[in-house]
Amino acid sequence: MEKITITTNDKELQDIVAGAIQWHEDLMRNFKILIEHADKEFVLNDLEIKLKPEEIKPFRLALKIMMALADSFPLNIAKGEGDDE
């Protein structure tokens, strides 16, 4: 997927995009943790989950597919030149 770069001096927009980029990075990191520890019991929104041995491989595969589809966040942010006021 091609990335779009947003060039702006709007601090609020910069913060929003930076927050979205951080959210995406955290999501990818959490997917990796779930893949690595799929054989362990984990809690998701107060729901205890323990996969059966035959469910672990498909679970890991599904997460890897999700990661491949959302590999990189489609936006970049760059500070604009001059004042935007």
C-alpha positions in Angstrom: 0.0 0.0 0.0 1.3 3.4 -0.9 1.7 5.9 1.9 0.2 9.4 1.8 2.2 12.2 3.4 0.3 15.0 5.0 2.3 18.2 5.1 0.9 20.7 7.6 1.8 23.2 10.3 -1.5 22.4 12.1 -0.4 21.0 15.4 -3.7 19.4 16.2 -3.7 17.5 12.9 0.0 16.5 13.4 -1.0 15.2 16.9 -4.0 13.2 15.5 -2.0 11.5 12.8 0.9 10.8 15.2 -1.5 9.3 17.6 -3.0 7.1 14.9 0.4 6.0 13.8 1.3 5.1 17.4 -2.0 3.2 17.8 -1.2 1.2 14.6 2.3 0.4 15.9 0.9 -0.8 19.3 -1.7 -2.9 17.5 1.0 -4.7 15.4 3.1 -5.2 18.5 0.1 -6.7 20.3 -0.7 -9.0 17.3 2.9 -10.3 17.6 2.5 -11.0 21.3 -0.7 -12.9 20.7 1.0 -14.9 17.9 3.9 -15.7 20.2 1.8 -16.6 23.2 -1.3 -18.2 21.5 -0.7 -21.4 23.5 -1.2 -19.5 26.8 -4.4 -18.4 28.5 -5.1 -14.7 28.1 -7.8 -12.2 29.1 -9.5 -10.0 26.6 -12.1 -7.5 28.0 -12.6 -9.6 31.1 -13.0 -12.7 29.0 -10.6 -15.5 29.8 -9.5 -17.3 26.6 -7.6 -20.6 26.4 -7.3 -22.0 22.9 -7.5 -25.7 22.3 -4.4 -27.2 20.8 -6.1 -27.6 17.4 -7.2 -23.9 17.4 -3.7 -22.4 18.0 -2.4 -22.8 14.4 -5.5 -21.3 12.7 -5.5 -18.5 15.3 -1.9 -17.6 14.6 -2.5 -17.8 10.8 -5.5 -15.4 11.1 -3.4 -12.9 13.0 -0.6 -13.2 10.5 -3.1 -12.5 7.7 -4.4 -9.5 9.6 -0.9 -8.2 10.0 -0.1 -8.6 6.3 -3.3 -6.7 5.3 -2.5 -3.9 7.7 1.3 -4.0 7.4 2.0 -0.3 7.4 -0.1 2.7 8.4 -1.1 4.5 5.2 -0.3 8.0 6.4 2.9 10.0 7.2 3.0 13.5 8.7 5.5 16.2 7.8 5.8 19.7 9.2 5.0 22.3 6.6 7.3 25.1 5.6 6.5 28.6 6.9 3.4 29.6 8.9 0.0 28.1 8.3 -1.9 30.9 10.2 
